[in-house]
């Protein structure tokens, strides 16, 4: 069991014992005698980590399900196994193994946690109401493949640059602007980003914020610590863990240019009407097809008609029969083309 839980290079230096903590006169040290106030953090991290690697030799385990969580958390019971080590290996354990345990425990928590959607609730204690974010969105959506690739690379680059932001003295935040007509997938893209990063979502409509003090109270409820009471700078001057700030709008031209500058909106994504490449992504996702004789006719229509990805997806969902679904989409696009012609005449 030990070999599956501890990096091989230090396996020989650690032992797990079932006995109570040893006397201070012993030549071995326990976590309790070393950690002091950090014991609780180390204990929970070790329990979480060991719970992932339980074997048939574990005599007692505990299973717990927190409210609103989707999965069980399995840990070892008290006094089940106690980590102790020889005094001479103190530096190795404190410098290598325990940080490894903390890091692995964080990875496990991130993997298992249920994402949350937080919405404004002025009657709540911190102005936020919370539900589970069960949105199934992924990046398999109607986006330009190159834009999608650039977005994913940008997100991953931001997450792994914590030390860079600390070194250059900037808050670990990143801003995105999603703009385009309604129905082009802005909300779904936000959900896909959250699922990709394992981030909770705080949904805030700035039109509902009456003054800077309201914004400050709302941001404090998200865990932000503001360095400014000015509305926008308060978002970017916050400190703490990583933050992704996504602004969505139907009308980019109506925004103050100051809002759009780099450092506030680091990446601008135009959410367009459905293109043929976007349609192919939807057809693959909804109908599980890559090619079809009707694709060429649909391609020609999409070059002439402004149809949102949401509208195209709606048509593809109307039938499980591929031919019926695509023919229905063609009729929808023809009708839309006629309506647009009538509006222009």
Legacy VTK file of the C-alpha trace (Angstrom):
# vtk DataFile Version 3.0
C-alpha trace
ASCII
DATASET POLYDATA
POINTS 345 float
0.000 0.000 0.000
2.802 2.391 0.867
4.466 2.034 -2.521
1.312 3.254 -4.273
1.033 6.360 -2.084
4.561 7.739 -1.812
7.064 8.767 -4.493
9.527 5.911 -4.948
12.576 8.040 -4.202
11.524 8.519 -0.559
9.506 5.367 0.158
12.294 3.893 2.272
12.313 6.876 4.639
8.681 6.735 5.825
6.621 4.322 7.877
2.912 4.080 8.620
2.010 2.927 12.114
-1.303 2.011 13.741
-0.167 2.877 17.246
-0.869 6.168 19.094
1.709 9.007 18.803
5.046 7.987 20.230
6.718 9.580 23.214
8.808 12.789 22.725
11.861 10.759 23.759
11.673 8.524 20.701
13.996 8.945 17.754
10.988 9.128 15.405
8.755 12.134 14.821
5.031 12.270 14.075
3.114 14.836 12.091
1.576 16.173 15.288
4.908 16.950 16.880
6.124 18.754 13.777
3.235 20.677 12.340
1.594 22.484 15.236
-1.040 24.833 13.820
-0.555 23.370 10.323
-1.582 19.898 11.467
-5.229 20.336 10.511
-4.392 21.350 6.945
-1.878 18.537 6.569
-4.238 16.019 8.168
-7.122 16.825 5.815
-4.824 16.808 2.793
-3.314 13.467 3.757
-6.759 11.999 4.456
-8.015 13.110 1.066
-4.927 11.767 -0.677
-4.990 8.417 1.164
-8.713 8.086 0.510
-7.906 7.866 -3.216
-5.533 4.977 -2.609
-7.382 2.764 -0.135
-6.613 -0.924 -0.332
-8.063 -4.047 1.237
-5.640 -3.596 4.143
-7.465 -0.475 5.349
-9.490 -1.585 8.360
-11.774 1.445 8.733
-12.790 4.145 6.290
-15.238 7.042 6.358
-17.480 8.188 3.536
-18.964 11.676 3.600
-21.120 13.642 1.180
-21.263 17.385 1.673
-24.502 19.225 0.964
-24.846 20.134 -2.734
-21.838 17.992 -3.688
-22.280 15.230 -6.240
-19.707 12.699 -5.056
-18.589 10.949 -1.893
-15.383 11.855 -0.083
-13.650 8.758 1.268
-11.003 9.054 3.995
-9.265 6.835 6.530
-10.750 6.732 10.014
-8.986 8.203 13.052
-5.981 6.239 14.313
-6.141 4.085 11.195
-2.669 4.928 9.931
-0.255 7.468 11.354
2.631 8.955 9.432
5.903 9.006 11.322
9.526 9.234 10.271
13.051 9.309 11.614
14.359 12.671 12.813
17.191 12.642 10.336
14.696 12.702 7.459
12.837 15.747 8.775
14.051 18.116 6.029
13.180 15.689 3.260
9.663 15.105 4.589
8.954 18.777 5.233
10.632 19.982 2.061
9.475 17.330 -0.418
6.879 14.849 0.705
4.382 16.998 2.607
4.301 19.655 -0.160
3.694 16.757 -2.554
0.748 15.597 -0.429
-0.722 19.119 -0.331
-0.348 19.474 -4.095
-1.962 16.102 -4.829
-4.799 16.805 -2.396
-5.525 20.081 -4.195
-5.632 18.242 -7.534
-8.072 15.687 -6.082
-10.323 18.425 -4.660
-10.365 20.238 -8.001
-11.202 17.029 -9.844
-14.058 16.060 -7.510
-15.621 19.373 -6.648
-19.039 20.336 -7.926
-18.913 23.623 -9.783
-21.196 26.352 -8.466
-23.200 29.081 -10.145
-23.536 32.137 -7.938
-26.206 34.730 -8.739
-27.015 38.008 -7.031
-29.335 37.659 -4.036
-29.616 40.917 -2.098
-31.498 39.101 0.661
-28.555 36.774 1.337
-25.836 37.338 3.922
-23.180 38.092 1.308
-25.568 39.068 -1.545
-25.033 35.794 -3.412
-27.241 32.752 -3.920
-25.666 29.461 -4.984
-26.710 26.410 -6.984
-24.754 23.618 -8.642
-23.505 24.432 -12.130
-24.572 21.336 -14.043
-24.154 22.855 -17.505
-22.732 20.186 -19.857
-21.051 22.703 -22.186
-17.671 21.826 -23.680
-15.609 23.392 -26.430
-17.349 21.111 -28.956
-19.438 24.049 -30.091
-20.001 26.206 -33.165
-16.779 28.217 -33.012
-14.082 28.878 -35.552
-11.491 26.111 -34.931
-8.579 28.571 -34.854
-10.364 30.897 -32.423
-11.254 27.934 -30.216
-7.640 26.708 -30.225
-6.340 30.189 -29.368
-8.817 30.522 -26.483
-7.944 27.167 -24.919
-4.216 27.901 -25.197
-4.733 31.326 -23.625
-6.703 29.863 -20.700
-4.121 27.157 -20.032
-1.255 29.639 -20.281
-2.884 31.937 -17.738
-3.445 29.116 -15.230
0.159 27.932 -15.267
1.669 31.440 -14.885
0.933 32.061 -11.213
4.591 32.644 -10.369
4.977 34.973 -13.362
2.150 37.238 -12.158
3.632 37.255 -8.670
7.101 38.083 -9.990
5.940 41.028 -12.118
3.661 42.342 -9.342
0.323 41.957 -11.104
-2.937 40.520 -9.813
-3.505 37.002 -11.099
-6.525 37.948 -13.223
-7.374 37.719 -16.891
-10.150 39.425 -18.847
-12.198 38.267 -21.823
-14.794 40.099 -23.873
-17.415 38.013 -25.673
-19.512 40.073 -28.045
-22.061 39.304 -30.722
-25.805 38.956 -31.346
-28.062 37.020 -28.967
-28.007 33.272 -29.555
-24.391 33.090 -30.711
-23.225 31.052 -27.724
-21.760 33.562 -25.275
-23.322 31.995 -22.185
-22.489 28.471 -23.345
-18.882 29.512 -23.920
-18.650 30.867 -20.363
-19.927 27.502 -19.081
-17.432 25.650 -21.281
-14.602 27.788 -19.895
-15.745 27.067 -16.326
-15.918 23.320 -16.980
-12.495 23.348 -18.626
-10.849 25.198 -15.735
-12.967 23.721 -12.912
-13.921 27.279 -11.872
-17.093 28.447 -10.138
-19.103 31.123 -11.948
-20.308 34.399 -10.427
-22.983 35.869 -12.688
-23.304 39.641 -12.277
-25.395 41.947 -14.471
-23.697 45.341 -14.167
-26.954 47.077 -15.084
-28.290 45.934 -11.701
-25.416 47.517 -9.771
-26.508 50.959 -8.594
-23.259 52.258 -7.096
-19.647 51.382 -6.316
-20.453 50.358 -2.742
-22.920 47.741 -4.033
-20.244 46.379 -6.368
-17.726 46.306 -3.545
-20.060 44.280 -1.315
-20.786 41.851 -4.136
-17.111 41.325 -4.938
-16.237 40.809 -1.284
-18.800 38.011 -1.316
-16.847 36.299 -4.127
-13.625 36.385 -2.121
-12.182 39.514 -3.740
-10.178 42.010 -1.692
-10.540 45.341 -3.375
-7.770 47.820 -3.807
-9.988 50.513 -5.302
-13.578 51.670 -4.986
-13.739 52.677 -8.670
-16.051 50.205 -10.378
-13.837 48.725 -13.061
-10.434 49.031 -11.437
-11.884 47.200 -8.454
-12.303 44.141 -10.649
-8.710 44.074 -11.825
-6.941 45.249 -8.679
-8.273 42.360 -6.617
-5.827 39.905 -5.163
-5.869 36.267 -4.188
-6.239 33.148 -6.288
-6.685 33.091 -10.030
-9.679 34.964 -11.460
-11.130 34.914 -14.950
-13.308 37.951 -15.657
-15.636 37.565 -18.636
-17.716 40.433 -19.977
-20.500 39.624 -22.442
-22.360 42.136 -24.573
-24.513 42.253 -27.673
-23.067 45.627 -28.688
-19.316 46.114 -28.423
-19.532 49.581 -29.976
-21.520 50.865 -27.006
-18.722 50.093 -24.524
-16.271 52.688 -23.235
-12.929 52.180 -25.079
-11.162 52.394 -21.694
-12.847 49.124 -20.753
-11.452 47.356 -23.814
-7.764 48.061 -23.319
-5.266 45.226 -22.685
-4.934 44.415 -19.020
-8.686 44.709 -18.649
-9.971 42.832 -21.678
-6.992 40.736 -22.673
-8.798 38.780 -25.371
-11.757 39.828 -27.527
-13.889 37.061 -29.056
-16.466 37.894 -31.697
-19.330 35.410 -31.404
-20.655 35.371 -34.955
-23.626 33.958 -36.782
-23.284 30.302 -37.685
-20.646 29.557 -40.304
-20.311 26.317 -42.228
-17.461 25.176 -39.983
-19.661 25.954 -36.983
-22.508 23.996 -38.540
-20.246 20.986 -39.073
-19.311 21.066 -35.396
-23.000 21.117 -34.470
-23.837 18.316 -36.927
-21.058 16.195 -35.458
-22.272 16.866 -31.931
-26.032 16.540 -32.470
-26.291 14.066 -35.378
-22.889 12.355 -35.078
-22.107 12.835 -38.764
-19.088 14.375 -40.478
-20.359 14.344 -44.088
-23.711 14.280 -45.850
-24.939 15.012 -49.415
-27.035 17.925 -48.071
-24.010 19.697 -46.565
-23.201 21.612 -49.758
-26.689 23.118 -49.971
-26.509 24.098 -46.306
-23.093 25.665 -46.870
-24.479 27.870 -49.647
-27.435 28.962 -47.542
-25.282 29.834 -44.511
-23.188 32.115 -46.739
-26.331 34.103 -47.514
-28.395 33.865 -44.321
-27.640 35.136 -40.825
-28.636 32.272 -38.535
-27.401 31.963 -34.963
-25.801 28.745 -33.731
-28.668 28.436 -31.240
-31.223 28.520 -34.071
-29.296 25.973 -36.137
-28.903 23.693 -33.112
-32.626 23.982 -32.442
-33.408 22.712 -35.924
-30.951 19.826 -35.623
-32.631 18.699 -32.395
-36.077 18.326 -33.930
-35.491 14.825 -35.260
-33.161 11.928 -34.608
-33.306 11.049 -38.297
-30.348 12.712 -40.016
-32.115 13.323 -43.340
-35.232 14.721 -41.711
-33.180 16.974 -39.432
-31.025 18.392 -42.252
-34.013 18.896 -44.556
-35.763 20.760 -41.755
-32.711 22.994 -41.369
-32.670 23.688 -45.121
-36.337 24.693 -45.041
-35.663 26.939 -42.031
-32.777 28.665 -43.844
-34.814 29.110 -47.062
-37.682 30.663 -45.079
-35.244 32.944 -43.289
-33.681 34.005 -46.596
-37.106 34.899 -47.969
-37.947 36.900 -44.830
-34.674 38.828 -45.088
-35.354 39.617 -48.754
-38.801 40.952 -47.891
-37.336 43.199 -45.195
-34.812 44.634 -47.650
-37.414 45.322 -50.353
LINES 1 346
345 0 1 2 3 4 5 6 7 8 9 10 11 12 13 14 15 16 17 18 19 20 21 22 23 24 25 26 27 28 29 30 31 32 33 34 35 36 37 38 39 40 41 42 43 44 45 46 47 48 49 50 51 52 53 54 55 56 57 58 59 60 61 62 63 64 65 66 67 68 69 70 71 72 73 74 75 76 77 78 79 80 81 82 83 84 85 86 87 88 89 90 91 92 93 94 95 96 97 98 99 100 101 102 103 104 105 106 107 108 109 110 111 112 113 114 115 116 117 118 119 120 121 122 123 124 125 126 127 128 129 130 131 132 133 134 135 136 137 138 139 140 141 142 143 144 145 146 147 148 149 150 151 152 153 154 155 156 157 158 159 160 161 162 163 164 165 166 167 168 169 170 171 172 173 174 175 176 177 178 179 180 181 182 183 184 185 186 187 188 189 190 191 192 193 194 195 196 197 198 199 200 201 202 203 204 205 206 207 208 209 210 211 212 213 214 215 216 217 218 219 220 221 222 223 224 225 226 227 228 229 230 231 232 233 234 235 236 237 238 239 240 241 242 243 244 245 246 247 248 249 250 251 252 253 254 255 256 257 258 259 260 261 262 263 264 265 266 267 268 269 270 271 272 273 274 275 276 277 278 279 280 281 282 283 284 285 286 287 288 289 290 291 292 293 294 295 296 297 298 299 300 301 302 303 304 305 306 307 308 309 310 311 312 313 314 315 316 317 318 319 320 321 322 323 324 325 326 327 328 329 330 331 332 333 334 335 336 337 338 339 340 341 342 343 344
